[in-house]
């Protein structure tokens, strides 16, 4: 009901006072602080305190009792081992994230057009399920020098031997009183010129019977042929039966199949041939009056592949193992971003006549730029603290050349007993990581505002 005033006008009742809304925890900040306290304690004990202690410790000497100022930081740029680690970290940051991201982009784009794309992604991502320790052991075996044990060299040697056949007689050489002499460069040549119609013997020793080619047959004495130079090259030694007749073919001795023989006259090769399975060979009349030479290609050591774990290739080899593990991670993130790309834009570009390369370069990559930046920055932070692979894969003879900052930190702290320098390296690594993290946070905030 409304009440009447003196003037007869109606007066409305006053509006009710607004009710204050309470949050889940009410207005008591103490409750919120109690919930956050365990996390804050863990954060302080596991992150803040170690960072502060490392920072303080980096200004003291080995014993921790004498203040040395920035001497430990100066050592980062003057000690050879640490400078090598710095150089390798630069190589890691410049190469590994870029290559892994590029491969992830290629795999993500191509698997969209493959029928079994999901299975392919699973295979590529599977190395992420392997620990760094296990991956290091795997690649230590992959990079073994011996082609019979190392997969990388087994493939490399197989390809090499397809185009350049290895020698079967790397240890062969003339024996005592041999008609052959050294010709320089690993070759051997007859001491005297040969004549047509007069058989020639070219005996060699130094090859174990079990290492001779399977095609080797019992050697035959050479038979004279008019107008031609004939001869035999063979293993002039019989195991367990003495040396037999010196410079003479015995029935139990084996020929050198495939041995190349060249007729050299006035420094020129006038004729050449290869020995048969029994070691016999025949040259034309051009060889008359020449010297017979066994070229060095007959005696070169078998190709043993690349020294992947040697000082010159150890860092690229370890980076290769890292890319094998993390390319799948990049592929999965980029594939997720690719799923959000508007297909209408891609189809419109194709309708307008754009090629697949133009669509990829001018539309797909620009639209994926935020995702690519996330992947690239994440991998950069990851490689700045790479340790496991560098510690496991390089052998002791090459670990100095593969050294990185995280490994040098471990060495300084536990092997060299230099905690001050180790703390300085830890602080330096933190300073390297923080700008990258801040860049990533700022970029993410800009994305949220959009």
C-alpha positions, 0 to 999 in steps of 0.5 A: 500500500502507498501512503498519502502525503499532504499533497496527496502524492504517493511515496514509494518504499526505499529500495532494499540494500544490495547483498554482498556476495561471498566467494568460495572461501568467503572473505578470509584470505587466510584460507586461500593462503593455507591452500597455497602454502604447501605449493609455495613451500615446495616451490621455495625449497625446490626452486627458489632456494637452489637458485639463490644458493647457486647464485651466492655460491658462484661468487666463492672459491672451491672451498666456499670460504673465500669470496672471489667475485666474478672470477668463476664467471670469467672462467666460463670464457677462458677455460678451453673445456667450458668454451668448447661447451659454449660453442657446442651449445650454440650449435645445438640451439641453432641446429637441433630445434630448427631441424626437428621443427622442420621435420615435424612440419613436413611429417604433419603436412604429408601425413594428412594425405597418407591413407595410413597417416595415423599409423605413421604418426604413431611410429614417428612419435614412438621414440618419445616413449623411450627415455634419454638413457635408453636412446643414448644406449641405442645410438651408441650401438647404431654409431659403432665403427664396426659395420658388423655391429653398427647399423649406420656403418653397415648401411654406409659400407653397403652403399660404398661397396656397391660402387667401389668394391673392397679389396680381398687381399689387404695384407698381401705382400711379396715374400723373401726372394720374390720377383716382386718389389715395392713400387710406391703407393702400396703397389708392387712391380716385377724386378725385371721385364717379362717376355712373351712365351715365358711364364711369370710367377707372382707369389704373395704372402700375408693373407690368412687362408680363412680370409681368402675369397670363397671363389679361390681355387687351388693355384695352377702353374702357368703354361706358356703361350706363344706371343702372350705373357702368362703367369700365376699369382697366388698365396705362396704359403700353406698352413701346417705344411711349411712354406713348400717350394719357395716361389713355386706353385704347390697343389695345396696353395690357393690362387688370388682370384680377381687380382688386377695385373697391369703391364707397364712400359715407359710409365704407361699401362699398355695392357691389364687383366684380372687373375682367374679363380686359380690365380692364372692370367694372360696378357696380350703381346703388348705386354712383351718387354714390360714390367708387371705391376700389381696396383695398390687397389688390390691391397687397400684396406676394406672400407670400414665406414665413417667414424661417427663417434670420432672428434670431428662428427660426434656433435652432429651424431648426437644431434641426430639422435636428439632429432630422432627423438623429438621430431615426433613431438614437433609433428604432434603439436604441429598436426594439432595446429594444422587441424585448426587451419580453415580448409576454405582458405586452402581450397580457395587458393587451389581454385585460384590456381595456386600450386601445392607449394604456394599453398604450403608456403603462403597459407599453411606456414603463416597460419601455423606460425604461432604453433611453430613458434611454440615448438621452436621455443620449447625445443630451444629451452630443451636443448640448452639443458641437454645432458643425457645423450651427450653423457652416454653416446660419446666415448671417453676419447670424444666426450671433450669435443661433444661437451655442453654446458649441462655436462660441464656443470656435472663434471665441474661439480662431481669430477673436478671438485669445482662447485664455484664454477659449477654454480656459475654455469648453472646461473649462466644457464638460467640466464640463457633460459629466462629470456626465451621463457619470457619471450614465450610468455609474452607471445602467449599473452598476445595470442590470448588478447586476440 
